[in-house]
Structures are given as structure tokens and as C-alpha cells.
Amino acid sequence: MKGGGPFRFLQQFICCVFLAYRTHYNTGILQKPLSEDKEILQLAQAVLE
């Protein structure tokens, strides 16, 4: 894997965590307010930039 190193791995890890969170949220296992969901999305986007 060229080009990102540890940061690239971290980026993929954050994406996996976020997708897992979304899956749980959508199935109703985690019932969090939408505002909190948006904060997590913004946090993920900030890390990815």
C-alpha cells in the first residue's frame, strides 16, 4: 500500500467505525438523537480531510 501509511489505515478504520455506528443506528440498537448523529458525521469528515 503506497501513499498514506498509518494515516491511511486510520482513515479506513474511522470509516469502518462510522459504518458500524450507522448500521446499529438504522436498526434501532442505538437510539441516539439526530443532533448527536450529525456531530459524529462532522467529526468523521474532519478526520478524513
N, C-alpha and C positions, 0 to 999 in steps of 0.2 A: 504493500500500500504506500503510494507516494503522496506527498503533498500536505498532509495535515499533521501526522504524528499523533501525539497524545490528545491534542485539541480535537482532531477529527473523531477519535474514539469517544471523547466526552460529548461531542455534538450528537453522535449516533445514540449514545446512552441516554441523553436528555430526551431525544425523540422517542425512544422506546418507553421511557418512564411516562412521558406525556400521553402516548398512545394507550398505554395500560390504564392510566388515570381516566382517559376519555371512555374507554371500554367499560370500566366499573361505573362511571358516572351515568353512561347511557343505559346500563342495565339496572340502575337504581340501587346498586350495592352501596355506593357512596352517594348520599344525598346532600350535596353542597349547594349553597346559593350561587346564582349565576355570576354575581359580582366576584366571588372568590374564584370561580372558573376563569373569568376574564383576567384576573391577576396572574394566575398560573400561566395562561397563554402568553401574556405580555412578558412574564419572566423568561419563559422558554424562548420567545423571539429575541429578547435582549441578549441571551446567552449565545444564540445562533448567529447574531450579527457580528 
